[in-house]
Amino acid sequence: MFPGANTARGFFSLHRYAAVPLASRVFILKGGPGVGKSTLIRALAEELERRGLEVEEHCCSSDNESLDGLYAPALGVAVLDGTPPHVLDPACPGAVEELVNLGECWDRDALYRDREAIVELTGEVARAFSHAYRRLACALSALECWEGLVEEALGSGRARLDALARELAGEVRSAGAAGAKDAGAGPEPAGGWERRLFATAITPGGMVGYLPRLAGGVSRRWVLLGPPGAGRLRLVRAAVEAAREAGLAMEAYHCSLDPDRVDHLVLPGAGVAVLSASPPHQYRPGPQDRVVDTAELLSPAVLRRVEPDLRSAEELYWSALSQAVEFLARAKAAHDRLEARYIPHMDFASVERKGRAILERALELAAGVPGAMSTAGA
């Protein structure tokens, strides 16, 4: 999953939801580019998995190979990158969050001598991101035009869409009632907690998504197909509202282009997921999935009438999205050169020691979690 995304509104951070309300201890890493944050997080994830523990990997939307964080449910422990552009500061410092400053491991004098190149590269990264976000704003405008044209073709299909929304909301409520007797089981807290993250991100390598993994643990999936504007968002909203009214724990996955929208919903306790599976999202429905193709609600006559405008809006959307990816790739290339300025001046042995200290602290916390030490000590 992604805790942040490159959107039409710039970089949009949901890092505050990466661990809250699940983690009882959060380690927030501070430091500049190239100090080893992602490497430390990946090493911790691999070590915890080697010990038999499940680990969530929180991926970086601006670097396909990097991690922005991890969360180990059995331990209630999260390790998160807290440097800009991630918006993450302690809410309960000491009691819940611990700051780990990797900036203590660099040679400040050497970095000062290289400051001109560092400042120049930092500006180059910022300019590339600025161009990318302008293209994403253009893509969103084209998407909204596309949606408006499709909505014209809904017509009498709106009544069928409303009926589907009521059916979906009813299933969410009934699943929640059936699962209420199991509330509180497992490492996650009972009650209507909400997590808000991204299942898909616009990255330097194009669109990257992990929807099949995120929805793999539930037994009932509504898979929504159809073009933009045909009602998929209406159905997801109905499910979100029903889950909130029923007090269900939910994982809401936002749109990586327009973060005000929710594209997917996973209800772990109720065993239900609602997934938008049309491009750019990638999900292949299984034989047990309930597939709803909202294109069937549209009037073919109206679609034929607006077809030239639809084609134009769709082409503009994909063109702007492609250009944004190109600028994100430029930003990453400049960021890689910026990291290269820091790496020679880092004491990575000290970084590794800090990583071992985090691991030891996490395993100490496992002593208070029933069943966790049997795997953590393996």
C-alpha positions as CSV (number, residue, x, y, z in Angstrom):
1,M,0.0,0.0,0.0
2,F,1.0,3.6,-0.3
3,P,0.7,6.1,2.6
4,G,1.3,9.1,0.2
5,A,0.6,9.8,-3.5
6,N,1.5,12.2,-6.3
7,T,-1.9,13.8,-7.0
8,A,-3.5,16.7,-8.9
9,R,-3.2,18.6,-5.6
10,G,0.5,17.9,-5.3
11,F,2.0,15.3,-2.9
12,F,-0.8,14.2,-0.6
13,S,0.1,12.5,2.6
14,L,-2.0,10.0,4.5
15,H,1.0,9.0,6.6
16,R,-1.0,9.7,9.8
17,Y,-3.2,6.8,9.0
18,A,-0.4,4.4,8.3
19,A,-0.3,3.1,11.8
20,V,-3.1,4.9,13.6
21,P,-5.2,3.6,15.4
22,L,-3.5,0.2,15.2
23,A,0.1,0.7,16.5
24,S,1.0,1.1,20.1
25,R,4.6,2.1,19.3
26,V,5.6,4.2,16.3
27,F,9.3,4.9,15.4
28,I,9.5,8.0,13.2
29,L,12.7,8.3,11.1
30,K,14.2,11.8,10.5
31,G,17.0,12.7,8.2
32,G,17.7,13.9,4.6
33,P,18.0,12.0,1.3
34,G,20.5,9.1,1.1
35,V,20.7,8.6,4.9
36,G,19.4,5.0,4.6
37,K,15.8,5.3,5.8
38,S,14.3,3.0,3.2
39,T,17.2,0.6,3.5
40,L,16.7,0.5,7.3
41,I,12.9,-0.1,6.9
42,R,13.4,-2.9,4.4
43,A,16.0,-4.6,6.6
44,L,13.6,-4.5,9.5
45,A,10.8,-5.8,7.4
46,E,12.9,-8.7,6.2
47,E,14.1,-9.6,9.7
48,L,10.5,-9.5,11.1
49,E,9.3,-11.7,8.3
50,R,12.2,-14.1,8.8
51,R,10.9,-14.4,12.4
52,G,7.5,-15.5,11.1
53,L,5.7,-12.1,11.6
54,E,3.4,-10.6,9.1
55,V,4.5,-7.1,7.9
56,E,2.7,-4.4,6.0
57,E,5.0,-2.6,3.5
58,H,4.2,1.0,2.9
59,C,5.7,1.9,-0.5
60,C,7.1,5.2,-1.8
61,S,5.0,6.7,-4.6
62,S,8.1,8.7,-5.8
63,D,10.5,5.8,-5.9
64,N,9.3,2.3,-7.0
65,E,12.1,0.6,-5.1
66,S,11.8,2.4,-1.8
67,L,9.7,1.9,1.3
68,D,8.2,4.8,3.4
69,G,7.3,2.6,6.3
70,L,6.3,-0.8,7.8
71,Y,3.7,-2.0,10.3
72,A,3.9,-5.3,12.2
73,P,0.3,-6.1,13.4
74,A,1.3,-8.8,15.9
75,L,3.7,-6.4,17.6
76,G,1.7,-3.3,17.3
77,V,4.8,-1.6,16.0
78,A,5.3,0.8,13.0
79,V,8.4,2.3,11.6
80,L,7.7,5.3,9.3
81,D,9.7,7.9,7.3
82,G,8.8,11.3,8.9
83,T,10.8,13.6,6.6
84,P,9.3,16.0,4.0
85,P,7.1,15.6,2.0
86,H,5.7,13.2,4.5
87,V,3.6,15.0,7.1
88,L,4.3,13.1,10.3
89,D,5.0,14.5,13.7
90,P,4.5,12.9,17.1
91,A,1.1,13.3,18.6
92,C,2.0,11.6,21.8
93,P,5.8,11.8,21.9
94,G,7.4,9.2,24.1
95,A,4.1,7.6,25.0
96,V,3.5,6.3,21.5
97,E,6.0,7.8,19.1
98,E,9.8,7.7,19.3
99,L,12.0,9.9,17.0
100,V,15.0,8.4,15.4
101,N,17.4,11.0,13.9
102,L,19.5,9.5,11.2
103,G,20.9,12.9,10.6
104,E,23.2,12.2,13.6
105,C,25.1,9.8,11.3
106,W,26.3,12.2,8.7
107,D,29.4,14.3,8.3
108,R,28.0,17.8,8.6
109,D,31.3,19.5,7.5
110,A,31.5,17.5,4.3
111,L,27.9,18.2,3.4
112,Y,28.5,21.9,4.1
113,R,31.3,21.9,1.6
114,D,29.0,20.3,-1.0
115,R,26.2,22.7,-0.3
116,E,26.0,24.4,-3.7
117,A,25.5,21.1,-5.6
118,I,23.0,20.0,-2.9
119,V,21.0,23.2,-3.2
120,E,21.0,23.0,-7.0
121,L,19.8,19.4,-7.1
122,T,17.1,20.1,-4.5
123,G,15.8,22.8,-6.7
124,E,15.9,20.5,-9.7
125,V,13.8,17.9,-7.9
126,A,11.3,20.5,-6.8
127,R,10.9,21.9,-10.4
128,A,10.3,18.4,-11.8
129,F,7.7,17.6,-9.3
130,S,6.0,21.0,-9.9
131,H,5.7,20.2,-13.6
132,A,4.4,16.7,-12.8
133,Y,1.7,18.1,-10.6
134,R,0.6,20.6,-13.2
135,R,0.1,17.7,-15.7
136,L,-1.8,15.7,-13.0
137,A,-4.1,18.7,-12.5
138,C,-4.7,18.7,-16.3
139,A,-5.4,14.9,-16.2
140,L,-8.0,15.5,-13.4
141,S,-9.7,18.2,-15.5
142,A,-9.9,15.9,-18.4
143,L,-11.2,13.1,-16.2
144,E,-14.0,15.4,-14.8
145,C,-15.0,16.3,-18.4
146,W,-15.0,12.6,-19.3
147,E,-17.2,11.8,-16.3
148,G,-19.6,14.6,-17.1
149,L,-20.2,13.2,-20.6
150,V,-20.8,9.7,-19.3
151,E,-23.2,10.9,-16.7
152,E,-25.4,12.3,-19.4
153,A,-25.8,8.8,-20.6
154,L,-27.0,7.5,-17.2
155,G,-30.6,8.7,-17.6
156,S,-33.0,6.0,-16.5
157,G,-30.0,3.9,-15.3
158,R,-29.9,6.1,-12.2
159,A,-32.8,4.2,-10.6
160,R,-30.9,0.9,-11.1
161,L,-27.8,2.5,-9.7
162,D,-29.7,3.6,-6.6
163,A,-31.1,0.1,-6.2
164,L,-27.5,-1.4,-6.4
165,A,-26.3,1.2,-3.8
166,R,-29.1,0.1,-1.4
167,E,-28.3,-3.6,-2.0
168,L,-24.6,-3.0,-1.3
169,A,-25.3,-0.9,1.8
170,G,-27.6,-3.7,3.1
171,E,-24.9,-6.3,2.6
172,V,-22.4,-4.2,4.4
173,R,-24.7,-3.8,7.4
174,S,-25.7,-7.4,7.5
175,A,-22.1,-8.6,7.3
176,G,-21.2,-6.2,10.1
177,A,-24.0,-7.6,12.3
178,A,-22.9,-11.1,11.6
179,G,-19.3,-10.3,12.5
180,A,-20.1,-8.4,15.6
181,K,-19.7,-11.4,17.8
182,D,-16.0,-11.6,16.7
183,A,-15.3,-7.9,17.5
184,G,-12.0,-7.5,19.4
185,A,-10.4,-10.7,18.1
186,G,-6.8,-10.5,16.9
187,P,-4.3,-7.7,17.2
188,E,-6.6,-5.0,15.8
189,P,-8.8,-2.9,18.2
190,A,-12.6,-3.4,18.1
191,G,-14.9,-0.6,17.0
192,G,-15.2,1.7,14.0
193,W,-11.6,2.7,13.4
194,E,-10.7,4.0,10.0
195,R,-7.5,3.8,8.0
196,R,-7.1,5.9,4.8
197,L,-4.3,5.0,2.4
198,F,-3.7,4.5,-1.3
199,A,-3.9,1.1,-3.1
200,T,-2.5,2.6,-6.4
201,A,0.0,5.3,-7.0
202,I,1.3,7.4,-9.9
203,T,5.0,6.7,-9.8
204,P,8.1,7.3,-11.9
205,G,7.5,3.8,-13.4
206,G,3.8,4.5,-14.2
207,M,0.7,3.3,-12.4
208,V,1.5,0.8,-9.6
209,G,-1.1,-0.9,-7.6
210,Y,-1.5,-3.6,-4.9
211,L,-5.3,-4.1,-5.0
212,P,-5.3,-7.9,-5.2
213,R,-3.1,-8.2,-2.1
214,L,-5.1,-5.7,-0.1
215,A,-8.4,-7.4,-0.8
216,G,-7.2,-10.9,-0.7
217,G,-8.2,-11.5,2.9
218,V,-11.9,-11.0,2.6
219,S,-14.5,-13.5,1.4
220,R,-17.0,-11.3,-0.3
221,R,-15.9,-8.8,-3.0
222,W,-18.0,-6.4,-5.1
223,V,-15.9,-5.7,-8.2
224,L,-17.0,-2.5,-10.0
225,L,-16.4,-2.1,-13.7
226,G,-17.4,0.7,-16.1
227,P,-16.2,4.0,-17.4
228,P,-15.7,7.2,-15.2
229,G,-19.0,8.8,-14.4
230,A,-21.1,5.6,-14.7
231,G,-21.6,5.3,-10.9
232,R,-18.7,3.4,-9.4
233,L,-17.9,6.2,-7.0
234,R,-21.6,6.3,-5.9
235,L,-21.5,2.7,-5.0
236,V,-18.3,3.0,-3.0
237,R,-19.7,6.0,-1.1
238,A,-22.8,4.0,-0.2
239,A,-20.6,1.2,1.2
240,V,-18.5,3.7,3.2
241,E,-21.6,5.4,4.6
242,A,-23.1,2.1,5.6
243,A,-19.9,0.9,7.2
244,R,-19.6,4.1,9.2
245,E,-23.3,3.9,10.4
246,A,-22.7,0.3,11.4
247,G,-19.6,1.2,13.3
248,L,-17.4,-1.1,11.3
249,A,-13.6,-1.0,11.1
250,M,-12.7,0.1,7.6
251,E,-9.7,0.6,5.3
252,A,-10.6,3.3,2.7
253,Y,-8.3,3.5,-0.3
254,H,-8.3,6.9,-1.9
255,C,-7.9,7.9,-5.6
256,S,-4.2,8.7,-6.4
257,L,-5.3,11.5,-8.8
258,D,-8.0,13.1,-6.7
259,P,-7.4,12.2,-3.1
260,D,-10.9,13.5,-2.1
261,R,-12.4,10.4,-3.7
262,V,-12.4,6.9,-2.2
263,D,-11.9,4.2,-4.9
264,H,-11.9,1.1,-2.8
265,L,-13.2,-0.1,0.6
266,V,-12.0,-3.1,2.6
267,L,-13.9,-4.1,5.8
268,P,-11.6,-6.6,7.5
269,G,-14.0,-7.5,10.3
270,A,-17.0,-7.9,8.1
271,G,-15.1,-9.8,5.4
272,V,-16.4,-7.4,2.6
273,A,-14.5,-5.4,0.0
274,V,-15.7,-3.0,-2.7
275,L,-13.2,-2.5,-5.5
276,S,-13.1,-0.3,-8.5
277,A,-11.4,-2.5,-11.1
278,S,-11.5,-0.3,-14.3
279,P,-8.2,1.2,-15.6
280,P,-5.9,2.5,-14.1
281,H,-6.8,0.0,-11.3
282,Q,-5.7,-3.6,-11.9
283,Y,-7.8,-6.4,-10.5
284,R,-9.0,-9.5,-12.2
285,P,-12.3,-10.7,-10.7
286,G,-12.4,-14.2,-9.3
287,P,-15.3,-16.7,-9.8
288,Q,-16.8,-15.9,-6.4
289,D,-16.7,-12.1,-6.9
290,R,-19.9,-10.1,-7.5
291,V,-19.1,-8.2,-10.7
292,V,-21.1,-5.0,-11.4
293,D,-20.5,-3.4,-14.8
294,T,-21.9,0.1,-14.6
295,A,-21.5,0.5,-18.4
296,E,-24.7,-1.6,-18.6
297,L,-26.6,1.4,-17.0
298,L,-25.7,3.7,-19.8
299,S,-27.8,4.7,-22.8
300,P,-26.1,3.6,-26.1
301,A,-27.8,6.4,-28.0
302,V,-26.5,9.1,-25.8
303,L,-23.0,7.6,-25.8
304,R,-23.0,7.7,-29.6
305,R,-24.1,11.3,-29.6
306,V,-21.2,12.4,-27.3
307,E,-18.7,9.9,-28.6
308,P,-16.3,12.5,-30.3
309,D,-16.1,14.5,-27.1
310,L,-15.7,11.3,-25.0
311,R,-12.7,10.3,-27.1
312,S,-11.1,13.7,-26.9
313,A,-11.4,13.8,-23.1
314,E,-10.1,10.3,-22.7
315,E,-7.1,11.0,-25.0
316,L,-6.3,14.2,-23.0
317,Y,-6.5,12.3,-19.7
318,W,-4.1,9.6,-20.8
319,S,-1.7,12.1,-22.4
320,A,-1.5,14.3,-19.4
321,L,-1.0,11.3,-17.1
322,S,1.8,10.0,-19.3
323,Q,3.5,13.4,-19.3
324,A,3.2,13.5,-15.5
325,V,5.0,10.1,-15.2
326,E,7.8,11.4,-17.4
327,F,8.3,14.4,-15.0
328,L,8.2,12.1,-12.0
329,A,10.9,10.0,-13.6
330,R,13.0,13.2,-14.0
331,A,12.4,14.1,-10.4
332,K,13.6,10.6,-9.3
333,A,16.7,10.9,-11.5
334,A,17.6,14.2,-9.9
335,H,16.8,12.8,-6.4
336,D,19.1,9.9,-7.1
337,R,21.9,12.3,-7.9
338,L,21.0,14.2,-4.7
339,E,21.2,11.0,-2.6
340,A,24.6,10.3,-4.2
341,R,25.9,13.6,-2.7
342,Y,24.9,12.4,0.8
343,I,25.9,8.7,0.7
344,P,29.7,9.2,0.8
345,H,29.3,11.3,3.9
346,M,27.1,8.8,5.9
347,D,28.3,6.5,8.7
348,F,26.1,3.6,7.8
349,A,27.5,1.5,10.6
350,S,25.8,3.9,13.0
351,V,22.6,3.7,10.9
352,E,22.7,-0.1,11.2
353,R,23.1,0.2,15.0
354,K,20.0,2.4,15.2
355,G,18.1,-0.2,13.1
356,R,19.2,-3.0,15.5
357,A,18.1,-0.8,18.5
358,I,14.6,-0.4,16.9
359,L,14.4,-4.2,16.3
360,E,15.3,-4.9,19.9
361,R,12.8,-2.4,21.2
362,A,10.1,-3.9,18.9
363,L,10.8,-7.4,20.2
364,E,10.7,-6.2,23.8
365,L,7.2,-4.9,23.1
366,A,6.3,-8.4,21.7
367,A,6.7,-9.7,25.3
368,G,3.4,-8.1,26.2
369,V,1.5,-9.5,23.2
370,P,0.0,-13.0,23.7
371,G,1.5,-15.4,21.1
372,A,3.8,-12.9,19.6
373,M,7.0,-14.0,21.3
374,S,6.6,-17.5,20.1
375,T,7.2,-16.3,16.6
376,A,9.3,-13.3,17.3
377,G,11.9,-15.4,19.1
378,A,12.0,-18.2,16.5
